[in-house]
Amino acid sequence: MKLCAIQMTSGSEWLQNLRYVELRIKRAAQQGARLVILPENAFLFDGKALRALVEDEVSQSIIMDTLKSLASGLGVWIVVGSHPSINRPDGNPVPNGKVRQSCLVFSPSRDNCVRYDKIHLFDVNVTDAVGHYKESNFIEPGELNAVVLDVDGLKVGLSICYDLRFPELYRALVDKGAELLLVPAAFTYVTGQAHWNTLLRSRAIENQAFVMGVNQCGYHTKTRRTFGHSVCYSPWGDDLGQLGDDPENLYISINPAHIQECKSSMPVLEHRRFM
């Protein structure tokens, strides 16, 4: 299967971000990609404004309709790294003026999209111009739920950004059959330099699965900078392709048979003692 990671520098104007994504998805389809992945905060890079975006019925309708039309019209699966949800999966509203940070998957058949809500929230101190990040001020964490979907026979596991630092989630995804683990993100430049590639490669090796990290890049404001370097690792930990600091599409072709080759030669998952 041919994958496409869309690395971008999202800003605070949702329509401008959407138009950029639309062009990039069309280009990916022209290049033969079947599964297209967007980073976290693809349509709005402003945590404080997420609730207002999802409450605006006009903008919400335009975004959702555009994605559904692109998926069905181009015959591609589209993974939106994250988009705010005003309701929980059970239909109840998210309280206290917050949102869920939801990874949404749109299929070519226009079926209802699959949804995963970010579990781990980025409440940390970083030695950059921002200094202190606290996603829990405006995001409610999702339920402890490992979401795996079937994309043309390929089992795909969903996660978002800070989830990457919690290996138990990825083991749960693999236990559900995931062969490709997706990590749409907005990793800061400082934490990305230190840990991005190491964490992604580790999740691939320890779970014997393909891992694709799809990151934001560049300066979104004067103080907020993300690392870029979207990349895909094989089940053996090989770098199958990686971008740099700039907006670009990354194309990767994967063969799930490689997973079984790794498991046959080194069946580490069968050797587990702690379950």
PyMOL commands that set and color helices and strands:
alter all, ss='L'
color gray80, all
select helices_A, chain A and resi 14-30+47-55+57-74+135-137+161-165+167-175+189-207+257-265+268-271
alter helices_A, ss='H'
color red, helices_A
select strands_A, chain A and resi 2-7+35-37+77-85+100-106+114-117+123-125+132-134+148-151+154-157+180-185+210-215+217-219+225-227+231-233+239-242+248-253
alter strands_A, ss='S'
color yellow, strands_A
deselect
rebuild
show_as cartoon
